Amino acid sequence: MSTVRADREPAQSEAHWDRGAKAVEDGLRQVTGLPSESTVRAFVDSRNARIRHVNASITVGPASTLMPLDAEKVVVRWHDGAPD
């Protein structure tokens, strides 16, 4: 049975959260380049699955504050930035 040092647990969870938050931010920058609304919705589903995984897998340290994306808001953002 392996043990995890208590002094490493918070740093590991913070790093995990930081990677999750950065991935969401980076992904949202890409939304305007997606070709269709269905692709945008698939993107949101994928990101939300990742967010839920991060939220469920952090068991030590500070809780994750990442919330799943609102698909409707992301679609509106895509429509606003989509080329005419």
TAFEN-V249913 format. One record per backbone hydrogen bond with DSSP energy under -1.0 kcal/mol. NH is the residue of the N-H (numbers start at 0). CO is the residue of the C=O. If there is no record, write none. Layout:
nh->NH co->CO
nh->NH co->CO
This chain:
nh->7 co->4
nh->8 co->4
nh->11 co->7
nh->12 co->8
nh->13 co->9
nh->14 co->10
nh->15 co->11
nh->16 co->12
nh->17 co->13
nh->18 co->14
nh->19 co->15
nh->20 co->16
nh->21 co->17
nh->22 co->18
nh->23 co->19
nh->24 co->20
nh->25 co->21
nh->26 co->22
nh->27 co->23
nh->28 co->24
nh->29 co->26
nh->32 co->29
nh->33 co->30
nh->39 co->35
nh->40 co->36
nh->41 co->37
nh->42 co->38
nh->43 co->39
nh->44 co->40
nh->45 co->41
nh->46 co->42
nh->47 co->43
nh->48 co->44
nh->49 co->45
nh->50 co->46
nh->51 co->47
nh->52 co->48
nh->53 co->49
nh->54 co->50
nh->55 co->51
nh->56 co->52
nh->57 co->53
nh->73 co->69
nh->74 co->70
nh->75 co->71
nh->76 co->72
nh->77 co->73
nh->78 co->74
nh->79 co->75
nh->80 co->76
nh->81 co->77
